[in-house]
Amino acid sequence: MLDLDPNAISSIKTVTDPSALGVFKEDTSAAAILKRATPRAVQEWIDELPVDHLPFGRIIMRPGMVADAVTHLCDMVELPEGPNREWLQDDIAELADVFATLMEAPFLRLRLNAVSTNACRKFHMDYIYARLICTYRGTGTQYGISPNGSEPPQIFTVDTGSPILLRGKLWPEEPEVGLLHRSPPIEGTGETRLVLVLDPIFDPEEEA
C-alpha cells in the first residue's frame, strides 16, 4: 500500500531549516528530512543535463575539502560552468558541513552517483552509523517501517532535493523502530537519478 503522508510515521522528523536537524539525534527519531525545494531554474538545468555530464565519484576526506573535491568531480565530466553549477557545488559542500558537524565526524565519505538501474532496490538498513542521502535529480529515496524486515506496508518517497538523514545498524538504537529504505525501482523507465550520499567516518584507517 502506498501512503503519501509521511507524518504517519512519528519517528520521521521533518524540518525546514538545517539548524533544526539536531532532532535526528533525539531518542524518538529514526530519521530526519530537511524539507525544501531546489530552485526551479537549477532543477530544470539538472534535469536536462546529458547523463555523461552528471558528476560522479567516491572520496573520503575532511569536511573542509568537500567543496574542492566536488569542483574537481564536476570538472572531470566537463559540467558547464555558471550559476547553476555553483549552486550545486555550494549545496553539496553546505550539506557536508552541516552533517559532519551534527555527527561530530572528522572525515566524511562522499559518493555522487548517476543511477539508472535498480541499485539497492530491496528495503534494508545499511551497516553504518548514519547516512545522509539527497537526490538532486529523479525519484527520491523510499522508506517505510517494517518490524520483521519484509517490505513495509506503507511506502513513502522523499521529495527530490530534500536530504534525508538515516540511522544505520551501528547506531545504538533502543528500541528498534524498524525503519528501512531503498532506491526506487527505475530500471527500464529511462530515468537517471543524481544521488549524493554522505557517511560519517571516525577512523579513516578502518576504511582503507
PEQUI-V54178 format. One record per residue. N is the residue number from 1. SS is DSSP state (helix for helix, strand for strand, loop for the rest). PHI is phi in whole degrees, -180 to 180 (999 if undefined). Layout:
N_SS_PHI ; N_SS_PHI
This chain:
1_loop_999 ; 2_strand_-106 ; 3_loop_-114 ; 4_loop_-92 ; 5_loop_-110 ; 6_helix_-66 ; 7_helix_-67 ; 8_helix_-68 ; 9_loop_-106 ; 10_loop_-69 ; 11_loop_-81 ; 12_strand_-94 ; 13_strand_-95 ; 14_strand_-112 ; 15_strand_-129 ; 16_loop_-118 ; 17_loop_-133 ; 18_helix_-56 ; 19_helix_-67 ; 20_helix_-94 ; 21_helix_-70 ; 22_helix_-60 ; 23_helix_-61 ; 24_helix_-59 ; 25_helix_-92 ; 26_loop_-73 ; 27_loop_-61 ; 28_loop_-87 ; 29_loop_-100 ; 30_loop_-115 ; 31_strand_-163 ; 32_strand_-139 ; 33_strand_-120 ; 34_strand_-90 ; 35_loop_-75 ; 36_loop_-163 ; 37_loop_-129 ; 38_loop_-65 ; 39_loop_-50 ; 40_helix_-55 ; 41_helix_-63 ; 42_helix_-66 ; 43_helix_-63 ; 44_helix_-63 ; 45_helix_-65 ; 46_helix_-62 ; 47_helix_-65 ; 48_helix_-95 ; 49_loop_-65 ; 50_loop_-60 ; 51_helix_-57 ; 52_helix_-74 ; 53_helix_-106 ; 54_loop_-83 ; 55_loop_-66 ; 56_loop_-149 ; 57_strand_164 ; 58_strand_-143 ; 59_strand_-142 ; 60_strand_-106 ; 61_strand_-160 ; 62_loop_-74 ; 63_helix_-55 ; 64_helix_-69 ; 65_helix_-96 ; 66_helix_-63 ; 67_helix_-57 ; 68_helix_-66 ; 69_helix_-65 ; 70_helix_-68 ; 71_helix_-59 ; 72_helix_-64 ; 73_helix_-63 ; 74_helix_-68 ; 75_helix_-64 ; 76_helix_-61 ; 77_loop_-102 ; 78_loop_56 ; 79_loop_-67 ; 80_loop_-55 ; 81_loop_-77 ; 82_loop_148 ; 83_helix_-63 ; 84_helix_-70 ; 85_helix_-63 ; 86_helix_-62 ; 87_helix_-62 ; 88_helix_-62 ; 89_helix_-62 ; 90_helix_-64 ; 91_helix_-66 ; 92_helix_-62 ; 93_helix_-64 ; 94_helix_-68 ; 95_helix_-63 ; 96_helix_-62 ; 97_helix_-66 ; 98_helix_-63 ; 99_helix_-68 ; 100_helix_-64 ; 101_helix_-66 ; 102_helix_-62 ; 103_helix_-86 ; 104_loop_54 ; 105_loop_-100 ; 106_loop_-74 ; 107_strand_-136 ; 108_strand_-130 ; 109_strand_-101 ; 110_strand_-107 ; 111_strand_-125 ; 112_strand_-126 ; 113_strand_-131 ; 114_strand_-96 ; 115_strand_-118 ; 116_loop_-129 ; 117_loop_-114 ; 118_loop_-91 ; 119_loop_-63 ; 120_loop_52 ; 121_loop_-78 ; 122_loop_-90 ; 123_loop_-65 ; 124_strand_-161 ; 125_loop_-123 ; 126_loop_-74 ; 127_loop_-86 ; 128_loop_-143 ; 129_loop_-83 ; 130_strand_-160 ; 131_strand_-154 ; 132_strand_-111 ; 133_strand_-126 ; 134_strand_-133 ; 135_strand_-96 ; 136_strand_-86 ; 137_strand_-145 ; 138_loop_92 ; 139_loop_-71 ; 140_loop_-77 ; 141_loop_-59 ; 142_strand_-108 ; 143_strand_-150 ; 144_strand_-176 ; 145_strand_-99 ; 146_loop_-145 ; 147_loop_-68 ; 148_loop_-110 ; 149_loop_86 ; 150_loop_-85 ; 151_loop_-62 ; 152_loop_-61 ; 153_loop_-71 ; 154_loop_-122 ; 155_strand_-117 ; 156_strand_-118 ; 157_strand_-123 ; 158_loop_-71 ; 159_loop_-63 ; 160_loop_-58 ; 161_loop_90 ; 162_loop_-98 ; 163_loop_-71 ; 164_strand_-119 ; 165_strand_-104 ; 166_strand_-120 ; 167_strand_-86 ; 168_loop_-106 ; 169_loop_-67 ; 170_loop_-85 ; 171_loop_-74 ; 172_loop_-76 ; 173_loop_-97 ; 174_loop_-144 ; 175_loop_-77 ; 176_loop_-73 ; 177_loop_-86 ; 178_loop_87 ; 179_strand_-79 ; 180_strand_-120 ; 181_strand_-144 ; 182_strand_-158 ; 183_loop_-78 ; 184_loop_-66 ; 185_loop_-73 ; 186_loop_-124 ; 187_loop_-58 ; 188_loop_89 ; 189_loop_-92 ; 190_loop_86 ; 191_loop_-81 ; 192_loop_-126 ; 193_strand_-96 ; 194_strand_-116 ; 195_strand_-124 ; 196_strand_-102 ; 197_strand_-128 ; 198_strand_-123 ; 199_strand_-121 ; 200_strand_-75 ; 201_strand_-121 ; 202_loop_-100 ; 203_loop_-140 ; 204_helix_-63 ; 205_helix_-67 ; 206_helix_-72 ; 207_helix_-93 ; 208_loop_-69
